[in-house]
Amino acid sequence: MFVKICGITNPDDALAAVEAGARALGFVFVASSPRCVTPEQIEPWIGQIPPEVWKVGVFENESPESIESIGRRLGLDVAQLHGSETPERHPRGLRIWKAFRVAEAQANVPDYPAAEAILIDGIAYDWTRTAHFTRPLILAGGLNETNVGARIALSRPWAVDVSSGIESSPGRKNHTRMKKFIQTALLP
């Protein structure tokens, strides 16, 4: 089990997440997100993140060439794809996590063999529907420091991913809540 803190927009939040025990940090490159960053904004400080902490670029329907370019420029480890991407149009040189947003418990989420992991973003998803998956699962959506323990017990994911659930305002993490989230998620 590991924790990814997503929607990182500044070095203070990034370093606080690392200090609290996050193993992955997410940087959103989707213009419609209130947590969107540009390579120019984070390039001056992304190198301060220890190499053992995965840097995840979050993209939606971006061209593979653009993702590859951003990945090389910033030293990203993973491309987390949230759009209608297909295995034939994946970027090269990055591990792939495929994300699916689900709005109902009985949604059909396909196994996606071209990805290292599947991220399911949905509060009420029926986690028994993932037994056929051949890829590790990442739990996201509606998580915070008060419910992450119960959600982990129910779904037994490979990782958990949180963004807005621990924020003071969009793109600004509450460091106390973030630390509590990570501590709770990592309890045995």
C-alpha positions in Angstrom: 0.0 0.0 0.0 1.2 3.4 -0.8 -0.2 7.0 -0.9 -0.2 9.4 -3.8 -0.9 13.0 -3.1 -2.3 14.6 -6.3 -2.9 18.1 -7.4 0.4 19.4 -6.2 0.9 23.0 -7.2 3.7 24.3 -5.0 7.0 23.2 -3.4 5.8 23.6 0.2 3.0 21.0 -0.4 5.3 18.7 -2.3 7.9 18.6 0.4 5.4 18.3 3.2 3.8 15.3 1.4 7.2 13.7 1.0 8.1 14.3 4.7 4.7 12.8 5.7 5.4 9.6 3.8 3.8 10.0 0.4 5.4 7.7 -2.2 4.0 9.5 -5.3 3.1 13.1 -6.1 0.6 14.0 -8.9 0.9 17.1 -11.1 -2.2 17.9 -13.1 -1.7 19.1 -16.7 -5.4 19.4 -17.5 -6.4 23.0 -18.2 -9.9 22.6 -16.8 -8.7 21.6 -13.4 -8.4 24.1 -10.6 -5.1 22.3 -9.7 -3.6 22.6 -13.2 0.1 23.4 -13.4 2.3 24.1 -16.4 5.8 22.7 -16.8 7.2 26.2 -16.5 5.5 26.6 -13.1 7.0 23.4 -11.5 10.3 23.0 -13.4 12.2 25.3 -11.0 11.4 23.1 -7.9 10.4 19.6 -9.1 14.0 18.5 -8.8 13.8 18.9 -5.0 11.6 15.9 -4.9 13.6 12.8 -3.9 14.1 10.3 -6.7 12.4 7.5 -4.8 9.1 9.5 -4.8 7.3 8.9 -8.1 6.4 12.0 -10.1 3.0 11.4 -11.8 1.8 13.6 -14.6 -2.0 13.6 -14.9 -3.3 14.1 -18.5 -6.6 14.0 -20.3 -6.6 13.4 -24.1 -3.2 14.9 -24.5 -1.1 13.7 -27.5 1.5 11.1 -26.7 4.2 13.4 -28.1 3.3 16.2 -25.7 3.2 13.8 -22.7 6.6 12.4 -23.7 8.0 15.9 -24.0 6.7 17.0 -20.6 7.8 13.7 -19.1 11.4 14.2 -20.3 11.5 17.8 -19.3 10.3 17.3 -15.7 11.6 13.8 -15.1 8.2 12.2 -14.7 7.9 8.5 -13.8 4.3 7.8 -14.6 1.6 9.2 -17.0 -1.9 8.9 -15.4 -4.4 9.0 -18.3 -7.9 10.3 -17.6 -9.4 10.6 -21.1 -10.3 8.4 -24.0 -6.8 7.3 -24.6 -6.2 3.9 -26.2 -3.2 1.6 -25.9 -2.2 2.4 -29.5 -1.8 6.1 -28.5 0.2 5.8 -25.3 3.3 7.9 -24.6 6.6 6.0 -24.6 9.2 6.2 -21.8 6.7 6.4 -19.0 4.8 3.9 -17.0 1.0 4.2 -17.6 -1.8 4.3 -15.0 -5.2 4.4 -16.7 -8.0 6.2 -14.8 -11.7 5.6 -15.0 -14.3 7.9 -13.4 -17.3 6.1 -12.2 -20.6 7.6 -11.1 -22.5 4.5 -10.0 -21.7 1.4 -8.0 -22.4 -1.0 -10.8 -20.3 0.8 -13.5 -18.4 -1.5 -15.8 -14.7 -0.7 -15.6 -12.6 -2.6 -18.0 -9.3 -4.3 -17.2 -6.7 -2.3 -19.2 -3.7 -4.6 -19.8 -1.6 -1.9 -21.4 -1.5 -0.1 -18.0 0.7 -0.8 -15.0 -2.3 0.0 -12.8 -6.0 1.0 -12.9 -7.2 4.0 -11.0 -10.9 4.1 -10.2 -12.3 7.4 -9.2 -15.7 6.9 -7.6 -17.1 7.2 -4.2 -19.8 4.5 -4.3 -18.1 2.0 -6.6 -18.8 -1.7 -5.9 -15.2 -3.0 -5.4 -16.3 -6.6 -5.7 -16.6 -5.9 -9.5 -12.8 -5.7 -9.8 -12.0 -9.3 -9.1 -11.3 -10.0 -12.8 -8.6 -7.2 -13.0 -5.1 -8.3 -13.8 -3.6 -4.9 -12.8 -3.2 -3.3 -9.4 -6.0 -1.0 -8.3 -5.6 2.6 -7.1 -8.5 3.9 -5.1 -9.5 7.6 -5.6 -12.5 9.9 -5.3 -14.1 11.3 -2.1 -11.2 10.3 0.1 -10.1 12.2 3.2 -8.4 11.5 6.5 -11.6 10.3 8.2 -12.8 7.7 5.6 -9.6 6.4 4.0 -9.1 3.6 6.6 -12.6 2.2 6.0 -12.3 2.5 2.2 -9.0 0.6 2.3 -10.5 -2.1 4.4 -13.3 -2.6 1.9 -11.4 -2.4 -1.3 -7.8 -3.6 -0.5 -6.2 -1.4 -3.2 -2.6 -1.3 -4.2 -2.6 2.5 -3.5 -4.8 5.4 -2.5 -4.8 8.8 -4.2 -6.1 12.0 -2.7 -6.4 15.6 -3.9 -9.3 17.8 -2.9 -10.1 15.8 0.2 -7.2 17.3 2.1 -7.1 20.8 0.8 -7.5 24.2 2.4 -8.4 25.6 -1.0 -8.1 24.3 -4.5 -4.4 23.5 -5.1 -3.4 24.2 -1.5 -3.0 21.2 0.8 -3.8 21.3 4.5 -0.6 19.8 5.9 -2.2 18.6 9.1 -5.0 16.8 7.2 -2.5 15.4 4.7 -0.2 14.0 7.4 -3.2 12.4 9.1 -4.4 10.9 5.8 -1.1 9.3 5.1 -0.7 8.0 8.6 -4.2 6.5 8.5 -3.7 5.0 5.0 -0.4 3.4 6.0 -1.7 1.7 9.2 -1.2 -2.0 9.2 
